[in-house]
Amino acid sequence: MEWQSGLNFSPIKQITGKTKIVIFLTVDAGFRNLLFNFEMNHLRKLVKPFVMSTNGMNQYLQAARRALRWQQEHQRQMKCCRFDTIATHGIYSMQEALDFNQGSIIEPIYMSTSQAYRDAAEMEAALGYQIPTWCYSRIANPSICYLEGVLALLEGYGSEAETSCVATSSGMSAIQSATDPFLAADPDKPGAPVNFVATAQVYGGTFQQFSVRKQQERKAEWRKVVHSGDIAEWESLIDENTRFLYGELPSNPCLSFFDLKEVAALAHQYGIPLIVDSTVATPALLRPIEQGADIVVQSVTKSLATSGFCIAGAVISRKNLVSKINNAPLKADFATYLKLLPNRDNGPNISPMNAVMALNDIRTLRMRMDQTSRSTLKVAQFLQQHSNIEKVDYLGLEDNPLHDLATRYLFLVDSEHDDQYGSRVNRYGHLMSFRIKGGRRKTHEVFDAFKRIWRATDLGRIKSVATIPAISTHSQQGEEGRRLACIPENMIRLSVGAEHPDDIIRDLDQALSVIGGKIVKVSGPEFSAGGASSAGLG
Ligand SMILES: Cc1ncc(COP(=O)(O)O)c(C=O)c1O
């Protein structure tokens, strides 16, 4: 079966067989581009006759096969490029722009709900997934396909593994899409219990999805790994009814980290996949598939789409993954399976507008992750020596117990090809947490005194943003849930943006001075909305 991210079709059985395709595959590389052009020109000439055609599906199938060959070769060429080039161009080619998109150099936003077909034969082939098609925007859409293509390439960067991607309406729907198919009832063991093993240190929304939606409502038991560095603890929770292992790397907000290769090997030893939420790292710092994971979920909303214009998610998977589920397409190409079947039926698709918003920000991912990581280290070092700080959680700090482990995994991609560095350099991301001496009241006072850092339940933004997880992102899971996830009430989570770090440090310094009794003037409620809101920020 042949699957390809975004535009897909199943085996072409009715093709009449043209030797040209065989020649195309065997010529040396120097002639390939020529042949692609020939293929595309030939394809264009075929378009008009198609409109008039009543010959049935075969012509569409043949044209589809040529288009797929062309796409595959284009992707192969993109795979030879460096990370920044892939992030900038993705799978959108000059040829596609000139031939199909009036030369638009930026990926067009196709807002149409649906695609028109020339005749019944094309429609039948399309809806049967026999030709590249997008059909209907709940299933696929060209703008969405561009996002999926670039994310598949970036998460697969540097790895031999073939990857594919399905984009979703949010990070939470990506997590649901990535996990639910593995919790399906086993027809060979009807009524058998089902469980999954996942770290307790996860984003609050994930905690709720796992504990309420899966465990309480669907009776899929969440077996919590509390000490994720302890491989024996992971293993002790696995049995014959375990469907997958799951972890966040690094975790939000307490920056926990586990040995990815070790946990992936454990999953495979038990014939189950490892799913990793790599939102905080992004593919600029960590590509879990390269390290052995099977599926990656991203809240694209965060650093990937840093401007804060869209909510978006993605599932990226390796082909031919390990699973006990008896479902061949699921194992062959999980992300494409999700896209064409479960997500078609459940409808968690992203909007084309949001897909292009995310695409635009992805182009600058590597440089942003470099800069914000360097700034965050500076901010963390400042906080660490501050007398009003109880503890700083940042993987880049040398005295963090997980520093050495994180140092083995978190690298700025392509730093060895960057004139500025010339060798592999570690970068630890833009997310950190710190704890205020003096408990809940003092913590709220410091938080309320920020003037430059935004108070919001958000991260990965181009602007620095802070939250108190215990009263926001992780409030719903209750005290016991927060204790397991290591989230005390005096913790402030800070996502450092692209401002100069000196200005963030200055803001933190003045906010921390409230503990010494200094009164900081903040805006009154009458200024909380409208254009005059800055008037009281003096
Ligand atoms: C690590 C992590 N995963 C998933 C999510 C959920 O993403 P979204 O808000 O896009 O649904 C978040 C949101 O903060 C997150 O931090």
The ligand as a MOL file (V3000), in Angstrom:
LIG
                    3D

  0  0  0     0  0            999 V3000
M  V30 BEGIN CTAB
M  V30 COUNTS 16 16 0 0 0
M  V30 BEGIN ATOM
M  V30 1 C 2.6650 20.4490 26.6560 0
M  V30 2 C 1.3050 20.7960 26.1490 0
M  V30 3 N 0.6230 19.8930 25.4240 0
M  V30 4 C -0.6050 20.1620 24.9500 0
M  V30 5 C -1.2330 21.3630 25.2010 0
M  V30 6 C -2.6060 21.6220 24.6610 0
M  V30 7 O -2.5150 22.4240 23.5290 0
M  V30 8 P -3.7100 23.3340 22.9520 0
M  V30 9 O -3.9030 24.4600 23.9050 0
M  V30 10 O -3.2040 23.7410 21.6060 0
M  V30 11 O -4.9140 22.4610 22.8720 0
M  V30 12 C -0.5570 22.3430 25.9420 0
M  V30 13 C -1.1940 23.6380 26.2250 0
M  V30 14 O -0.7000 24.4250 27.0060 0
M  V30 15 C 0.7500 22.0480 26.4220 0
M  V30 16 O 1.4390 22.9340 27.1430 0
M  V30 END ATOM
M  V30 BEGIN BOND
M  V30 1 1 1 2
M  V30 2 1 2 3
M  V30 3 2 2 15
M  V30 4 2 3 4
M  V30 5 1 4 5
M  V30 6 1 5 6
M  V30 7 2 5 12
M  V30 8 1 6 7
M  V30 9 1 7 8
M  V30 10 2 8 9
M  V30 11 1 8 10
M  V30 12 1 8 11
M  V30 13 1 12 13
M  V30 14 1 12 15
M  V30 15 2 13 14
M  V30 16 1 15 16
M  V30 END BOND
M  V30 END CTAB
M  END
